[in-house]
Amino acid sequence: MTLCPIALAVGCQKCPAFKVCPLKSVIGDQKQPSAPPAAAKKTKKR
C-alpha cells in the first residue's frame, strides 16, 4: 500500500530522496527485490 505523498503524486523514481530512502518498499511503490532463483545443483550419481 502506497502511503508516501510523493510516491502517490509522481512515484518513487522521481522523488529527490529515492536513493537514500529506506522505506521505498514499505510506504512507497517499489517492489521488494526478489532473490535470484536458486541454481539447480548438479549431483553425480555413482
C-alpha positions, 0 to 999 in steps of 0.5 A: 500500500502506497502511503508516501505523498510523493510516491502517490503524486509522481512515484518513487523514481522521481522523488529527490530522496529515492536513493537514500530512502529506506522505506521505498518498499514499505510506504512507497511503490517499489517492489521488494527485490526478489532473490535470484532463483536458486541454481539447480545443483548438479549431483553425480550419481555413482 
